[in-house]
Amino acid sequence: MQDEKAFIAELLNPKTQNAAFRQLVSQYSRPLYSHIRNIVLDHDDTDDVLQNTFIKVFRNLESFKGESKLFSWIYRIATNEAITFIGSKTKKNNISNEELQQKAINNLQADEYFEGDALQVKLQQAVATLPEKQQLVFKMKYFEDLKYDDISEILGTSVGALKASYHHAVKKIEDYINTH
């Protein structure tokens, strides 16, 4: 993307806002879909959260201060939207987060958009056993290959804490896979 400050100015200018926002959606749709899908697991739910993310980004553009990268700000919104979505879905269905994740994992094999094999499903089951923060860190680092600095901005956590979370997550996942 061109110079970020210039692009943000285009996003804030009523004359260029629509074209700039279309460019933003075009650039971020695919990576945000992957990011959200890693959190909520279900394709249809991911589409809903992605749409909500872009609505929230558009409505809050003027509050973006430029203190972080635009990428980090948008990913933070997407992450929060995904977590909020999971929370409301568990509440609506009167089930725990773990039960919801297990249900989503069980549905993965029937999902035409899921390209993984049995090992991928087992990995998802292992990840589902992690505490929420470790899940986020692991998914962002392992599946999305995000840099610790970027994850730090998105989650508002120090790089050192992220590295520790990732290390603990990997250890727990290895233990799970070796015992199941």
Protein Blocks (a to p, Z undefined) as FASTA:
>chain_A
ZZfklmmmmmmmmklmmmmmmmmmmmmmmmmmmmmmmmnopaklmmmmmmmmmmmmmmmm
mmpgolacfklmmmmmmmmmmmmmmmmmmmmnopafklmmmmmmmmmmmpmkbcbdfklm
mmmmmmmmpcfklmmmmmmmmmnopafklmmmmnopafklmmmmmmmmmmmmmmmmmmZZ
